[in-house]
Amino acid sequence: MVRMEQEAISFSLATLGWLCAIVSCILPFWKVTLPDDETNPDDSICEGLWHMCQVDKSNRIQCTLYGIRPAVTQDLSVARVSMVICIIGTWLGLLLCMIGDERIRCVKSRGIVLKIMRAVSVIFLDVGFLVLISTSWVSYNVSRGFSNPLLGSTKKTEMGASLRLAWASSLLLLLGGTLLCFDCPSLDDLSRLTVDCASSLQETTEMHRVFHSKSEQEAQ
């Protein structure tokens, strides 16, 4: 894999991870709880990073901001901060990746381009690990049955689609950052390396031929 293809794949993975992070941050489906309440036995409660929504059996949704009535749990509060940092950090990383792209040629110095790509790799890995840690905490609480105490007596809480999207976002960012860590040679570097190897081989052959001819002359 040449360097330009490597950077393009890393950029695509990070872009997909960035879009998944935006969608998971907006949609209020991190935790889905089915209330065990006689008055509303068919309603489900969805907890997101910014809203808490109640969905009835006819799929009508009523959402309430956390700042108005209900309080956000600690794990979702940490996930909210990490997702915002992830979205902003990934956007900066994608911007730097476009600046250091060899096809756009914003930077002509090869050394500066390598430093930019290493910085982009560090950004993608950092935000990927940050999202992975926060989503793991939320998933752990869901698996252990910890729910929002303000919801009262509830059935087991399940992981929502937004939480799974956040998982996918962290994995895509980690893959994109890891791919940039490996410095693959470009086509120009490979061609120069091939020419240098051929020249060295030719010089070695000439030296061996000269040495062999001198040895024959001395023997005669």
PyMOL CGO cylinders between C-alpha atoms (Angstrom):
from pymol import cmd
from pymol.cgo import CYLINDER

trace = [
    CYLINDER, 0.00, 0.00, 0.00, 1.49, 3.34, -1.04, 0.3, 1, 1, 1, 1, 1, 1,
    CYLINDER, 1.49, 3.34, -1.04, 1.39, 6.40, 1.18, 0.3, 1, 1, 1, 1, 1, 1,
    CYLINDER, 1.39, 6.40, 1.18, -1.31, 8.33, -0.69, 0.3, 1, 1, 1, 1, 1, 1,
    CYLINDER, -1.31, 8.33, -0.69, -3.70, 5.38, -0.63, 0.3, 1, 1, 1, 1, 1, 1,
    CYLINDER, -3.70, 5.38, -0.63, -2.90, 4.87, 3.04, 0.3, 1, 1, 1, 1, 1, 1,
    CYLINDER, -2.90, 4.87, 3.04, -3.74, 8.49, 3.88, 0.3, 1, 1, 1, 1, 1, 1,
    CYLINDER, -3.74, 8.49, 3.88, -6.94, 8.32, 1.80, 0.3, 1, 1, 1, 1, 1, 1,
    CYLINDER, -6.94, 8.32, 1.80, -8.16, 5.21, 3.65, 0.3, 1, 1, 1, 1, 1, 1,
    CYLINDER, -8.16, 5.21, 3.65, -7.31, 6.76, 7.01, 0.3, 1, 1, 1, 1, 1, 1,
    CYLINDER, -7.31, 6.76, 7.01, -9.15, 9.95, 6.05, 0.3, 1, 1, 1, 1, 1, 1,
    CYLINDER, -9.15, 9.95, 6.05, -12.22, 7.95, 4.99, 0.3, 1, 1, 1, 1, 1, 1,
    CYLINDER, -12.22, 7.95, 4.99, -12.26, 5.93, 8.22, 0.3, 1, 1, 1, 1, 1, 1,
    CYLINDER, -12.26, 5.93, 8.22, -11.91, 9.05, 10.35, 0.3, 1, 1, 1, 1, 1, 1,
    CYLINDER, -11.91, 9.05, 10.35, -14.66, 10.81, 8.39, 0.3, 1, 1, 1, 1, 1, 1,
    CYLINDER, -14.66, 10.81, 8.39, -17.04, 7.88, 8.96, 0.3, 1, 1, 1, 1, 1, 1,
    CYLINDER, -17.04, 7.88, 8.96, -16.13, 7.87, 12.64, 0.3, 1, 1, 1, 1, 1, 1,
    CYLINDER, -16.13, 7.87, 12.64, -16.74, 11.62, 12.84, 0.3, 1, 1, 1, 1, 1, 1,
    CYLINDER, -16.74, 11.62, 12.84, -20.19, 11.28, 11.25, 0.3, 1, 1, 1, 1, 1, 1,
    CYLINDER, -20.19, 11.28, 11.25, -21.07, 8.40, 13.59, 0.3, 1, 1, 1, 1, 1, 1,
    CYLINDER, -21.07, 8.40, 13.59, -20.01, 10.54, 16.56, 0.3, 1, 1, 1, 1, 1, 1,
    CYLINDER, -20.01, 10.54, 16.56, -22.23, 13.42, 15.42, 0.3, 1, 1, 1, 1, 1, 1,
    CYLINDER, -22.23, 13.42, 15.42, -25.27, 11.18, 14.93, 0.3, 1, 1, 1, 1, 1, 1,
    CYLINDER, -25.27, 11.18, 14.93, -24.77, 9.37, 18.24, 0.3, 1, 1, 1, 1, 1, 1,
    CYLINDER, -24.77, 9.37, 18.24, -24.35, 12.69, 20.04, 0.3, 1, 1, 1, 1, 1, 1,
    CYLINDER, -24.35, 12.69, 20.04, -27.63, 14.07, 18.66, 0.3, 1, 1, 1, 1, 1, 1,
    CYLINDER, -27.63, 14.07, 18.66, -29.93, 11.05, 18.88, 0.3, 1, 1, 1, 1, 1, 1,
    CYLINDER, -29.93, 11.05, 18.88, -31.36, 10.33, 22.37, 0.3, 1, 1, 1, 1, 1, 1,
    CYLINDER, -31.36, 10.33, 22.37, -30.96, 6.55, 22.23, 0.3, 1, 1, 1, 1, 1, 1,
    CYLINDER, -30.96, 6.55, 22.23, -28.02, 5.77, 24.49, 0.3, 1, 1, 1, 1, 1, 1,
    CYLINDER, -28.02, 5.77, 24.49, -30.11, 3.91, 27.05, 0.3, 1, 1, 1, 1, 1, 1,
    CYLINDER, -30.11, 3.91, 27.05, -33.53, 2.40, 26.43, 0.3, 1, 1, 1, 1, 1, 1,
    CYLINDER, -33.53, 2.40, 26.43, -35.64, 1.49, 29.47, 0.3, 1, 1, 1, 1, 1, 1,
    CYLINDER, -35.64, 1.49, 29.47, -39.07, -0.16, 29.60, 0.3, 1, 1, 1, 1, 1, 1,
    CYLINDER, -39.07, -0.16, 29.60, -40.84, 1.21, 32.70, 0.3, 1, 1, 1, 1, 1, 1,
    CYLINDER, -40.84, 1.21, 32.70, -42.54, -1.29, 34.96, 0.3, 1, 1, 1, 1, 1, 1,
    CYLINDER, -42.54, -1.29, 34.96, -45.39, 1.07, 35.75, 0.3, 1, 1, 1, 1, 1, 1,
    CYLINDER, -45.39, 1.07, 35.75, -49.08, 0.16, 35.79, 0.3, 1, 1, 1, 1, 1, 1,
    CYLINDER, -49.08, 0.16, 35.79, -50.09, 3.57, 34.46, 0.3, 1, 1, 1, 1, 1, 1,
    CYLINDER, -50.09, 3.57, 34.46, -47.80, 3.46, 31.39, 0.3, 1, 1, 1, 1, 1, 1,
    CYLINDER, -47.80, 3.46, 31.39, -46.95, -0.21, 30.79, 0.3, 1, 1, 1, 1, 1, 1,
    CYLINDER, -46.95, -0.21, 30.79, -46.30, 0.25, 27.07, 0.3, 1, 1, 1, 1, 1, 1,
    CYLINDER, -46.30, 0.25, 27.07, -44.13, 3.37, 27.20, 0.3, 1, 1, 1, 1, 1, 1,
    CYLINDER, -44.13, 3.37, 27.20, -40.36, 3.21, 26.90, 0.3, 1, 1, 1, 1, 1, 1,
    CYLINDER, -40.36, 3.21, 26.90, -37.88, 5.81, 28.08, 0.3, 1, 1, 1, 1, 1, 1,
    CYLINDER, -37.88, 5.81, 28.08, -34.85, 6.73, 25.99, 0.3, 1, 1, 1, 1, 1, 1,
    CYLINDER, -34.85, 6.73, 25.99, -31.92, 8.55, 27.57, 0.3, 1, 1, 1, 1, 1, 1,
    CYLINDER, -31.92, 8.55, 27.57, -29.53, 10.54, 25.42, 0.3, 1, 1, 1, 1, 1, 1,
    CYLINDER, -29.53, 10.54, 25.42, -26.73, 12.98, 26.04, 0.3, 1, 1, 1, 1, 1, 1,
    CYLINDER, -26.73, 12.98, 26.04, -28.99, 16.03, 25.86, 0.3, 1, 1, 1, 1, 1, 1,
    CYLINDER, -28.99, 16.03, 25.86, -32.58, 14.75, 26.07, 0.3, 1, 1, 1, 1, 1, 1,
    CYLINDER, -32.58, 14.75, 26.07, -34.71, 12.20, 27.84, 0.3, 1, 1, 1, 1, 1, 1,
    CYLINDER, -34.71, 12.20, 27.84, -37.55, 10.99, 25.64, 0.3, 1, 1, 1, 1, 1, 1,
    CYLINDER, -37.55, 10.99, 25.64, -40.70, 8.98, 26.29, 0.3, 1, 1, 1, 1, 1, 1,
    CYLINDER, -40.70, 8.98, 26.29, -41.96, 6.82, 23.44, 0.3, 1, 1, 1, 1, 1, 1,
    CYLINDER, -41.96, 6.82, 23.44, -45.47, 5.36, 23.56, 0.3, 1, 1, 1, 1, 1, 1,
    CYLINDER, -45.47, 5.36, 23.56, -46.73, 2.32, 21.67, 0.3, 1, 1, 1, 1, 1, 1,
    CYLINDER, -46.73, 2.32, 21.67, -47.84, 4.50, 18.74, 0.3, 1, 1, 1, 1, 1, 1,
    CYLINDER, -47.84, 4.50, 18.74, -44.18, 5.70, 18.36, 0.3, 1, 1, 1, 1, 1, 1,
    CYLINDER, -44.18, 5.70, 18.36, -44.95, 9.25, 19.46, 0.3, 1, 1, 1, 1, 1, 1,
    CYLINDER, -44.95, 9.25, 19.46, -41.93, 10.82, 21.14, 0.3, 1, 1, 1, 1, 1, 1,
    CYLINDER, -41.93, 10.82, 21.14, -41.97, 13.47, 23.85, 0.3, 1, 1, 1, 1, 1, 1,
    CYLINDER, -41.97, 13.47, 23.85, -38.52, 14.77, 24.78, 0.3, 1, 1, 1, 1, 1, 1,
    CYLINDER, -38.52, 14.77, 24.78, -37.35, 16.90, 27.69, 0.3, 1, 1, 1, 1, 1, 1,
    CYLINDER, -37.35, 16.90, 27.69, -34.02, 18.65, 28.07, 0.3, 1, 1, 1, 1, 1, 1,
    CYLINDER, -34.02, 18.65, 28.07, -31.93, 17.56, 31.03, 0.3, 1, 1, 1, 1, 1, 1,
    CYLINDER, -31.93, 17.56, 31.03, -31.59, 21.13, 32.20, 0.3, 1, 1, 1, 1, 1, 1,
    CYLINDER, -31.59, 21.13, 32.20, -35.33, 21.54, 32.70, 0.3, 1, 1, 1, 1, 1, 1,
    CYLINDER, -35.33, 21.54, 32.70, -36.61, 18.61, 34.76, 0.3, 1, 1, 1, 1, 1, 1,
    CYLINDER, -36.61, 18.61, 34.76, -34.66, 15.33, 34.85, 0.3, 1, 1, 1, 1, 1, 1,
    CYLINDER, -34.66, 15.33, 34.85, -30.98, 15.10, 35.77, 0.3, 1, 1, 1, 1, 1, 1,
    CYLINDER, -30.98, 15.10, 35.77, -28.43, 13.37, 33.55, 0.3, 1, 1, 1, 1, 1, 1,
    CYLINDER, -28.43, 13.37, 33.55, -26.54, 10.44, 35.06, 0.3, 1, 1, 1, 1, 1, 1,
    CYLINDER, -26.54, 10.44, 35.06, -22.81, 10.70, 35.67, 0.3, 1, 1, 1, 1, 1, 1,
    CYLINDER, -22.81, 10.70, 35.67, -21.80, 8.27, 32.95, 0.3, 1, 1, 1, 1, 1, 1,
    CYLINDER, -21.80, 8.27, 32.95, -23.86, 10.08, 30.32, 0.3, 1, 1, 1, 1, 1, 1,
    CYLINDER, -23.86, 10.08, 30.32, -22.49, 13.41, 31.52, 0.3, 1, 1, 1, 1, 1, 1,
    CYLINDER, -22.49, 13.41, 31.52, -18.93, 12.18, 30.97, 0.3, 1, 1, 1, 1, 1, 1,
    CYLINDER, -18.93, 12.18, 30.97, -19.93, 10.69, 27.61, 0.3, 1, 1, 1, 1, 1, 1,
    CYLINDER, -19.93, 10.69, 27.61, -21.40, 14.05, 26.60, 0.3, 1, 1, 1, 1, 1, 1,
    CYLINDER, -21.40, 14.05, 26.60, -18.10, 15.84, 27.22, 0.3, 1, 1, 1, 1, 1, 1,
    CYLINDER, -18.10, 15.84, 27.22, -16.07, 13.12, 25.49, 0.3, 1, 1, 1, 1, 1, 1,
    CYLINDER, -16.07, 13.12, 25.49, -18.31, 13.14, 22.41, 0.3, 1, 1, 1, 1, 1, 1,
    CYLINDER, -18.31, 13.14, 22.41, -18.06, 16.92, 22.06, 0.3, 1, 1, 1, 1, 1, 1,
    CYLINDER, -18.06, 16.92, 22.06, -14.26, 16.70, 22.37, 0.3, 1, 1, 1, 1, 1, 1,
    CYLINDER, -14.26, 16.70, 22.37, -14.27, 13.86, 19.83, 0.3, 1, 1, 1, 1, 1, 1,
    CYLINDER, -14.27, 13.86, 19.83, -16.30, 15.82, 17.28, 0.3, 1, 1, 1, 1, 1, 1,
    CYLINDER, -16.30, 15.82, 17.28, -14.16, 18.96, 17.59, 0.3, 1, 1, 1, 1, 1, 1,
    CYLINDER, -14.16, 18.96, 17.59, -10.86, 17.05, 17.73, 0.3, 1, 1, 1, 1, 1, 1,
    CYLINDER, -10.86, 17.05, 17.73, -11.70, 14.85, 14.75, 0.3, 1, 1, 1, 1, 1, 1,
    CYLINDER, -11.70, 14.85, 14.75, -12.72, 17.90, 12.73, 0.3, 1, 1, 1, 1, 1, 1,
    CYLINDER, -12.72, 17.90, 12.73, -9.34, 19.51, 13.46, 0.3, 1, 1, 1, 1, 1, 1,
    CYLINDER, -9.34, 19.51, 13.46, -7.59, 16.25, 12.56, 0.3, 1, 1, 1, 1, 1, 1,
    CYLINDER, -7.59, 16.25, 12.56, -9.43, 16.01, 9.24, 0.3, 1, 1, 1, 1, 1, 1,
    CYLINDER, -9.43, 16.01, 9.24, -8.54, 19.63, 8.50, 0.3, 1, 1, 1, 1, 1, 1,
    CYLINDER, -8.54, 19.63, 8.50, -4.86, 18.97, 9.20, 0.3, 1, 1, 1, 1, 1, 1,
    CYLINDER, -4.86, 18.97, 9.20, -5.04, 15.82, 7.10, 0.3, 1, 1, 1, 1, 1, 1,
    CYLINDER, -5.04, 15.82, 7.10, -6.30, 17.83, 4.12, 0.3, 1, 1, 1, 1, 1, 1,
    CYLINDER, -6.30, 17.83, 4.12, -3.55, 20.42, 4.66, 0.3, 1, 1, 1, 1, 1, 1,
    CYLINDER, -3.55, 20.42, 4.66, -0.88, 17.71, 4.67, 0.3, 1, 1, 1, 1, 1, 1,
    CYLINDER, -0.88, 17.71, 4.67, -2.33, 15.82, 1.70, 0.3, 1, 1, 1, 1, 1, 1,
    CYLINDER, -2.33, 15.82, 1.70, 0.22, 15.46, -1.10, 0.3, 1, 1, 1, 1, 1, 1,
    CYLINDER, 0.22, 15.46, -1.10, -2.46, 15.83, -3.77, 0.3, 1, 1, 1, 1, 1, 1,
    CYLINDER, -2.46, 15.83, -3.77, -3.61, 19.22, -2.47, 0.3, 1, 1, 1, 1, 1, 1,
    CYLINDER, -3.61, 19.22, -2.47, 0.00, 20.43, -2.01, 0.3, 1, 1, 1, 1, 1, 1,
    CYLINDER, 0.00, 20.43, -2.01, -0.67, 23.04, 0.66, 0.3, 1, 1, 1, 1, 1, 1,
    CYLINDER, -0.67, 23.04, 0.66, 2.69, 22.15, 2.22, 0.3, 1, 1, 1, 1, 1, 1,
    CYLINDER, 2.69, 22.15, 2.22, 5.66, 21.43, -0.05, 0.3, 1, 1, 1, 1, 1, 1,
    CYLINDER, 5.66, 21.43, -0.05, 8.17, 20.30, 2.58, 0.3, 1, 1, 1, 1, 1, 1,
    CYLINDER, 8.17, 20.30, 2.58, 8.11, 16.53, 3.00, 0.3, 1, 1, 1, 1, 1, 1,
    CYLINDER, 8.11, 16.53, 3.00, 9.37, 16.77, 6.58, 0.3, 1, 1, 1, 1, 1, 1,
    CYLINDER, 9.37, 16.77, 6.58, 6.55, 19.10, 7.61, 0.3, 1, 1, 1, 1, 1, 1,
    CYLINDER, 6.55, 19.10, 7.61, 4.00, 16.82, 5.93, 0.3, 1, 1, 1, 1, 1, 1,
    CYLINDER, 4.00, 16.82, 5.93, 5.24, 13.84, 7.95, 0.3, 1, 1, 1, 1, 1, 1,
    CYLINDER, 5.24, 13.84, 7.95, 5.00, 15.85, 11.18, 0.3, 1, 1, 1, 1, 1, 1,
    CYLINDER, 5.00, 15.85, 11.18, 1.44, 16.91, 10.31, 0.3, 1, 1, 1, 1, 1, 1,
    CYLINDER, 1.44, 16.91, 10.31, 0.40, 13.32, 9.61, 0.3, 1, 1, 1, 1, 1, 1,
    CYLINDER, 0.40, 13.32, 9.61, 1.91, 12.13, 12.88, 0.3, 1, 1, 1, 1, 1, 1,
    CYLINDER, 1.91, 12.13, 12.88, 0.00, 14.86, 14.71, 0.3, 1, 1, 1, 1, 1, 1,
    CYLINDER, 0.00, 14.86, 14.71, -3.21, 13.79, 12.95, 0.3, 1, 1, 1, 1, 1, 1,
    CYLINDER, -3.21, 13.79, 12.95, -2.55, 10.19, 13.97, 0.3, 1, 1, 1, 1, 1, 1,
    CYLINDER, -2.55, 10.19, 13.97, -2.14, 11.22, 17.61, 0.3, 1, 1, 1, 1, 1, 1,
    CYLINDER, -2.14, 11.22, 17.61, -5.39, 13.23, 17.48, 0.3, 1, 1, 1, 1, 1, 1,
    CYLINDER, -5.39, 13.23, 17.48, -7.38, 10.33, 16.01, 0.3, 1, 1, 1, 1, 1, 1,
    CYLINDER, -7.38, 10.33, 16.01, -5.97, 7.86, 18.53, 0.3, 1, 1, 1, 1, 1, 1,
    CYLINDER, -5.97, 7.86, 18.53, -6.59, 10.17, 21.50, 0.3, 1, 1, 1, 1, 1, 1,
    CYLINDER, -6.59, 10.17, 21.50, -10.21, 10.95, 20.66, 0.3, 1, 1, 1, 1, 1, 1,
    CYLINDER, -10.21, 10.95, 20.66, -10.82, 7.31, 19.76, 0.3, 1, 1, 1, 1, 1, 1,
    CYLINDER, -10.82, 7.31, 19.76, -9.57, 6.12, 23.15, 0.3, 1, 1, 1, 1, 1, 1,
    CYLINDER, -9.57, 6.12, 23.15, -11.54, 8.87, 24.89, 0.3, 1, 1, 1, 1, 1, 1,
    CYLINDER, -11.54, 8.87, 24.89, -14.81, 7.78, 23.28, 0.3, 1, 1, 1, 1, 1, 1,
    CYLINDER, -14.81, 7.78, 23.28, -13.97, 4.12, 23.87, 0.3, 1, 1, 1, 1, 1, 1,
    CYLINDER, -13.97, 4.12, 23.87, -13.50, 4.71, 27.60, 0.3, 1, 1, 1, 1, 1, 1,
    CYLINDER, -13.50, 4.71, 27.60, -16.71, 6.72, 28.02, 0.3, 1, 1, 1, 1, 1, 1,
    CYLINDER, -16.71, 6.72, 28.02, -18.83, 4.29, 25.99, 0.3, 1, 1, 1, 1, 1, 1,
    CYLINDER, -18.83, 4.29, 25.99, -17.35, 1.36, 27.92, 0.3, 1, 1, 1, 1, 1, 1,
    CYLINDER, -17.35, 1.36, 27.92, -18.42, 3.00, 31.17, 0.3, 1, 1, 1, 1, 1, 1,
    CYLINDER, -18.42, 3.00, 31.17, -21.98, 3.51, 29.90, 0.3, 1, 1, 1, 1, 1, 1,
    CYLINDER, -21.98, 3.51, 29.90, -22.10, -0.06, 28.58, 0.3, 1, 1, 1, 1, 1, 1,
    CYLINDER, -22.10, -0.06, 28.58, -20.85, -1.40, 31.91, 0.3, 1, 1, 1, 1, 1, 1,
    CYLINDER, -20.85, -1.40, 31.91, -23.58, 0.43, 33.81, 0.3, 1, 1, 1, 1, 1, 1,
    CYLINDER, -23.58, 0.43, 33.81, -26.20, -0.83, 31.37, 0.3, 1, 1, 1, 1, 1, 1,
    CYLINDER, -26.20, -0.83, 31.37, -24.98, -4.42, 31.64, 0.3, 1, 1, 1, 1, 1, 1,
    CYLINDER, -24.98, -4.42, 31.64, -24.99, -4.23, 35.45, 0.3, 1, 1, 1, 1, 1, 1,
    CYLINDER, -24.99, -4.23, 35.45, -28.53, -2.88, 35.46, 0.3, 1, 1, 1, 1, 1, 1,
    CYLINDER, -28.53, -2.88, 35.46, -27.70, 0.58, 36.81, 0.3, 1, 1, 1, 1, 1, 1,
    CYLINDER, -27.70, 0.58, 36.81, -30.41, 3.04, 35.71, 0.3, 1, 1, 1, 1, 1, 1,
    CYLINDER, -30.41, 3.04, 35.71, -31.39, 6.60, 36.36, 0.3, 1, 1, 1, 1, 1, 1,
    CYLINDER, -31.39, 6.60, 36.36, -32.79, 6.75, 39.93, 0.3, 1, 1, 1, 1, 1, 1,
    CYLINDER, -32.79, 6.75, 39.93, -35.29, 9.41, 38.85, 0.3, 1, 1, 1, 1, 1, 1,
    CYLINDER, -35.29, 9.41, 38.85, -37.06, 6.88, 36.64, 0.3, 1, 1, 1, 1, 1, 1,
    CYLINDER, -37.06, 6.88, 36.64, -38.29, 4.90, 39.63, 0.3, 1, 1, 1, 1, 1, 1,
    CYLINDER, -38.29, 4.90, 39.63, -38.90, 1.16, 39.44, 0.3, 1, 1, 1, 1, 1, 1,
    CYLINDER, -38.90, 1.16, 39.44, -37.87, 0.01, 35.96, 0.3, 1, 1, 1, 1, 1, 1,
    CYLINDER, -37.87, 0.01, 35.96, -37.12, -3.08, 34.03, 0.3, 1, 1, 1, 1, 1, 1,
    CYLINDER, -37.12, -3.08, 34.03, -33.65, -3.84, 32.77, 0.3, 1, 1, 1, 1, 1, 1,
    CYLINDER, -33.65, -3.84, 32.77, -32.05, -1.04, 30.79, 0.3, 1, 1, 1, 1, 1, 1,
    CYLINDER, -32.05, -1.04, 30.79, -30.80, -1.89, 27.32, 0.3, 1, 1, 1, 1, 1, 1,
    CYLINDER, -30.80, -1.89, 27.32, -28.14, -0.34, 25.10, 0.3, 1, 1, 1, 1, 1, 1,
    CYLINDER, -28.14, -0.34, 25.10, -29.54, 1.95, 22.44, 0.3, 1, 1, 1, 1, 1, 1,
    CYLINDER, -29.54, 1.95, 22.44, -28.54, 2.61, 18.85, 0.3, 1, 1, 1, 1, 1, 1,
    CYLINDER, -28.54, 2.61, 18.85, -26.64, 5.80, 19.73, 0.3, 1, 1, 1, 1, 1, 1,
    CYLINDER, -26.64, 5.80, 19.73, -24.37, 3.89, 22.10, 0.3, 1, 1, 1, 1, 1, 1,
    CYLINDER, -24.37, 3.89, 22.10, -23.57, 1.36, 19.38, 0.3, 1, 1, 1, 1, 1, 1,
    CYLINDER, -23.57, 1.36, 19.38, -22.82, 4.19, 16.96, 0.3, 1, 1, 1, 1, 1, 1,
    CYLINDER, -22.82, 4.19, 16.96, -20.43, 5.69, 19.51, 0.3, 1, 1, 1, 1, 1, 1,
    CYLINDER, -20.43, 5.69, 19.51, -18.67, 2.31, 19.75, 0.3, 1, 1, 1, 1, 1, 1,
    CYLINDER, -18.67, 2.31, 19.75, -18.35, 2.23, 15.95, 0.3, 1, 1, 1, 1, 1, 1,
    CYLINDER, -18.35, 2.23, 15.95, -17.04, 5.80, 15.96, 0.3, 1, 1, 1, 1, 1, 1,
    CYLINDER, -17.04, 5.80, 15.96, -14.27, 4.97, 18.43, 0.3, 1, 1, 1, 1, 1, 1,
    CYLINDER, -14.27, 4.97, 18.43, -13.20, 1.88, 16.48, 0.3, 1, 1, 1, 1, 1, 1,
    CYLINDER, -13.20, 1.88, 16.48, -13.13, 3.76, 13.16, 0.3, 1, 1, 1, 1, 1, 1,
    CYLINDER, -13.13, 3.76, 13.16, -11.05, 6.57, 14.66, 0.3, 1, 1, 1, 1, 1, 1,
    CYLINDER, -11.05, 6.57, 14.66, -8.63, 4.09, 16.23, 0.3, 1, 1, 1, 1, 1, 1,
    CYLINDER, -8.63, 4.09, 16.23, -8.24, 2.30, 12.90, 0.3, 1, 1, 1, 1, 1, 1,
    CYLINDER, -8.24, 2.30, 12.90, -7.68, 5.57, 11.06, 0.3, 1, 1, 1, 1, 1, 1,
    CYLINDER, -7.68, 5.57, 11.06, -5.11, 6.77, 13.58, 0.3, 1, 1, 1, 1, 1, 1,
    CYLINDER, -5.11, 6.77, 13.58, -3.29, 3.43, 13.64, 0.3, 1, 1, 1, 1, 1, 1,
    CYLINDER, -3.29, 3.43, 13.64, -3.08, 3.37, 9.85, 0.3, 1, 1, 1, 1, 1, 1,
    CYLINDER, -3.08, 3.37, 9.85, -1.33, 6.75, 9.83, 0.3, 1, 1, 1, 1, 1, 1,
    CYLINDER, -1.33, 6.75, 9.83, 1.27, 5.49, 12.31, 0.3, 1, 1, 1, 1, 1, 1,
    CYLINDER, 1.27, 5.49, 12.31, 2.84, 3.28, 9.66, 0.3, 1, 1, 1, 1, 1, 1,
    CYLINDER, 2.84, 3.28, 9.66, 4.91, 5.27, 7.18, 0.3, 1, 1, 1, 1, 1, 1,
    CYLINDER, 4.91, 5.27, 7.18, 4.52, 3.48, 3.85, 0.3, 1, 1, 1, 1, 1, 1,
    CYLINDER, 4.52, 3.48, 3.85, 6.69, 4.67, 0.95, 0.3, 1, 1, 1, 1, 1, 1,
    CYLINDER, 6.69, 4.67, 0.95, 5.14, 6.52, -1.98, 0.3, 1, 1, 1, 1, 1, 1,
    CYLINDER, 5.14, 6.52, -1.98, 5.46, 5.53, -5.63, 0.3, 1, 1, 1, 1, 1, 1,
    CYLINDER, 5.46, 5.53, -5.63, 8.23, 8.09, -6.17, 0.3, 1, 1, 1, 1, 1, 1,
    CYLINDER, 8.23, 8.09, -6.17, 10.16, 6.71, -3.21, 0.3, 1, 1, 1, 1, 1, 1,
    CYLINDER, 10.16, 6.71, -3.21, 9.73, 3.17, -4.52, 0.3, 1, 1, 1, 1, 1, 1,
    CYLINDER, 9.73, 3.17, -4.52, 10.91, 4.17, -7.99, 0.3, 1, 1, 1, 1, 1, 1,
    CYLINDER, 10.91, 4.17, -7.99, 13.95, 5.98, -6.58, 0.3, 1, 1, 1, 1, 1, 1,
    CYLINDER, 13.95, 5.98, -6.58, 14.70, 3.00, -4.37, 0.3, 1, 1, 1, 1, 1, 1,
    CYLINDER, 14.70, 3.00, -4.37, 14.48, 0.67, -7.38, 0.3, 1, 1, 1, 1, 1, 1,
    CYLINDER, 14.48, 0.67, -7.38, 16.81, 2.88, -9.42, 0.3, 1, 1, 1, 1, 1, 1,
    CYLINDER, 16.81, 2.88, -9.42, 19.31, 3.09, -6.55, 0.3, 1, 1, 1, 1, 1, 1,
    CYLINDER, 19.31, 3.09, -6.55, 19.27, -0.67, -6.08, 0.3, 1, 1, 1, 1, 1, 1,
    CYLINDER, 19.27, -0.67, -6.08, 19.76, -1.24, -9.80, 0.3, 1, 1, 1, 1, 1, 1,
    CYLINDER, 19.76, -1.24, -9.80, 22.66, 1.25, -9.90, 0.3, 1, 1, 1, 1, 1, 1,
    CYLINDER, 22.66, 1.25, -9.90, 24.29, -0.35, -6.87, 0.3, 1, 1, 1, 1, 1, 1,
    CYLINDER, 24.29, -0.35, -6.87, 23.90, -3.80, -8.39, 0.3, 1, 1, 1, 1, 1, 1,
    CYLINDER, 23.90, -3.80, -8.39, 25.41, -2.60, -11.67, 0.3, 1, 1, 1, 1, 1, 1,
    CYLINDER, 25.41, -2.60, -11.67, 28.37, -1.00, -9.91, 0.3, 1, 1, 1, 1, 1, 1,
    CYLINDER, 28.37, -1.00, -9.91, 28.96, -4.15, -7.89, 0.3, 1, 1, 1, 1, 1, 1,
    CYLINDER, 28.96, -4.15, -7.89, 28.89, -6.25, -11.06, 0.3, 1, 1, 1, 1, 1, 1,
    CYLINDER, 28.89, -6.25, -11.06, 31.37, -3.93, -12.81, 0.3, 1, 1, 1, 1, 1, 1,
    CYLINDER, 31.37, -3.93, -12.81, 33.73, -4.00, -9.82, 0.3, 1, 1, 1, 1, 1, 1,
    CYLINDER, 33.73, -4.00, -9.82, 33.53, -7.78, -9.70, 0.3, 1, 1, 1, 1, 1, 1,
    CYLINDER, 33.53, -7.78, -9.70, 34.27, -8.01, -13.44, 0.3, 1, 1, 1, 1, 1, 1,
    CYLINDER, 34.27, -8.01, -13.44, 37.27, -5.68, -13.15, 0.3, 1, 1, 1, 1, 1, 1,
    CYLINDER, 37.27, -5.68, -13.15, 38.62, -7.57, -10.14, 0.3, 1, 1, 1, 1, 1, 1,
    CYLINDER, 38.62, -7.57, -10.14, 38.16, -10.88, -11.93, 0.3, 1, 1, 1, 1, 1, 1,
    CYLINDER, 38.16, -10.88, -11.93, 39.97, -9.63, -15.06, 0.3, 1, 1, 1, 1, 1, 1,
    CYLINDER, 39.97, -9.63, -15.06, 42.90, -8.31, -12.97, 0.3, 1, 1, 1, 1, 1, 1,
    CYLINDER, 42.90, -8.31, -12.97, 43.15, -11.64, -11.19, 0.3, 1, 1, 1, 1, 1, 1,
    CYLINDER, 43.15, -11.64, -11.19, 43.34, -13.48, -14.51, 0.3, 1, 1, 1, 1, 1, 1,
    CYLINDER, 43.34, -13.48, -14.51, 46.04, -11.12, -15.80, 0.3, 1, 1, 1, 1, 1, 1,
    CYLINDER, 46.04, -11.12, -15.80, 48.15, -11.61, -12.68, 0.3, 1, 1, 1, 1, 1, 1,
    CYLINDER, 48.15, -11.61, -12.68, 47.74, -15.37, -12.95, 0.3, 1, 1, 1, 1, 1, 1,
    CYLINDER, 47.74, -15.37, -12.95, 49.03, -15.31, -16.54, 0.3, 1, 1, 1, 1, 1, 1,
]
cmd.load_cgo(trace, "trace")
